[in-house]
Amino acid sequence: MPKILQNARETILKEGYILLEEKGYNNFSMRELANRCEIGLGTVYNYFDNKMSLVIEIFNTTWIEIIEELRSIKDKDIKLEEKIKFIYKSLEKFLKYHKEVFFHITKEEMVVKAEKTNSDKCTKYDVMEELYVIVDEIIEVHKDNKDITINMETRKLTSFLISNMITLSMKNTEYTIDDFLYMLVNKL
């Protein structure tokens, strides 16, 4: 008689998160996930069409948690550098386990946006938009306080900050977040 699993979806997501952290996206196996959950592979596919749909759900849940953390920092009465460092540490922690999926999803979004310019289809959820809005708001507060004096559009500055934080979090550069903050503070 097959095992009846209460809250199968939640169990799959929980074990999937652990497996994703351990193995990464490329080595993530739906069969191994089913074994860990002690359910049949077909049961996993009853809840998720494929590996990517499962991993995107895990990604989105974790990303929402990160965004909530970042919302809490924007109104705190701390220096701009501390806020940027907090955002960086959150991104770094997130990307440590979700880098492959993050780049797959954001690359896919760029393709959808490019196609959108030639049609009037609905756009799909933009993963980065909430992060951009939070950083925009932080920049505006610090522009108002005269902590930022550079004459640059807020969204351009946001894009510059986020893209550099993502690059630094990949650890493929000789620079650190402290180097970046030093350059930033001395130029802003």
N, C-alpha and C positions, 0 to 999 in steps of 0.2 A: 504494500500500500504506500503511495507517495506521501512524502512528508508535507504537511500543511504548515506553511509559514505565515505567521501573523505579520502584518506590516511589511510585506515582501518588498515593496517599492522603496521604503525607507532603509531596509536592510541592504538592498542592492546599492543604493546611493552611498550609504555609510561605508560599506566594504569597497565600493568603487573608488571612493575618495582615498582610502588607505592604499589600495592597489596602485592608483595613479601616482601617489606620492612615492611609493616604493619603486615602481617600474618605469614611470614616465609614459607618455602617450604611445610612442612607437612600440614599446614592449608590453603594453596593456593588453590583456587577453580576456575576452568575454568568457571563454571556457574556464579560465582560472578564477574569474570572478564568481561564476556559478558554483564552482567547487567550494570556494570560501564561504559562500552563502548557504551551502548545502542544499542547493536546489538544482533543477534541471536547466540546461542551457536554454531550452525553449521558453522556460518561465522568464528568464532575463529578457528574451526577445519579445515576450508578451507586453513588457513594460517599456522597452526601448527598441526602436527599429534597428539601430546599429551602434557600433562603438562610439561614433562621433556624437550621436544624439544623447547618449548617456553622459559622455564626457562634457558636452556643452552644458547639460543640466548641472553637473557638479561644478563646473567653471562658473556658471551664472550665480549659483548659490553662494559660492565663496567670494565672488566679485562683489555681490551685494553687501556682504559683511564688511569687505574692505571699504566700500563707498560709505557705509554708515560710520565707520571709524573716522574716515576723512572729513565727513560733515561735522563731526564733533570738534575738530581742530580749527576750523575756519574762523570761529568767533572767539577763540581763546585769546587772552591778552598776553601773547608771547611774541617774540621777534619773528620776523619774516623767515630768517634762516632756520629757526627751529621748526616752523611749519613746513618748510620745504624738506628739511631732513626727515620729519615725520612721514610726509608723503612718500619720500624716497624709500624709507625703511619698509613702509607698507607695500609698495610696489615690488621691492626686492624680495620680500617674504613671499608675496603672491607668485611672482614669476619664477621663483625657485622650483615650484612644483607644477606650474601651469604655463610655462614658457611656450611649449610647442602648440598647445591649444590656443593660447593668446594670439600668437602670430598667425595661426591658421584662420581664426575668426576675424581678426582685424584685416587680414589680406582679403578674405572673402567679402568683407564689408566694403573695401575699396573698389572691388569689382562691381558690386551691386550699386554703389554710388556712381561709378562711371557709366553703368548701363542706365541708371535713373535719369541722367542728364538728357538721354535721348528718348525717354518715355515718361508716362505719368503713372507708373506702377507705384504701389505703396512701398516705402523704404522699410527695411527691417530695422530692428532695434540696434542702435549704435552703442556698442560697448563702451567706447571712450567718452561719449558726450557728457555723462554725469561727472566724470573726473575733470573734464575740461571746465565745466560750469563751476565746480568747487574751486579750482585753481583761479579761474576768472574772478570769482568773488573775493578770494584772498588777495589777489593783485589789486583789485579796486579799493579794498580797505586800506592797503598799504600805500597806494597812490594818494588816497585822501589824507593819510597821515604824513605824507611827504617822506615815507621810508623808501619809496621808489620814485626816482626823478627822471628816469629815462623816458624819452618821448617816443613811445612805441605803442601801437594798438594792443589792447589787453589780450585779445585772442592770439595775436602773433607771439607775444611774450609767453603766454600760457603754452602754446605749441612748442616754443623753444625750450621751456623748462621741462615739460613732460618728455619730449623726445630725448633730451639729454639725460634725464633721470632713468629712462628705460635703457638707454645705451650704457650708462654706468652700472646698472643692475646686472647687465650681462657679463660683467667682469672681463670684458675683452679689451680693456683700455688700461693704460698706466695711471689714469687719473682716478681719484676717489671723490666721493660726495663732498668731502671737506675741501678738496681743491676746487671743485665746481662752485661751492658756496663762497669761497674766498674770491674767486673771479667775479662772481655775481654781485657780491656786496660792494666790491671796489669799483664796479662799473655802473651799478644801479644807483 
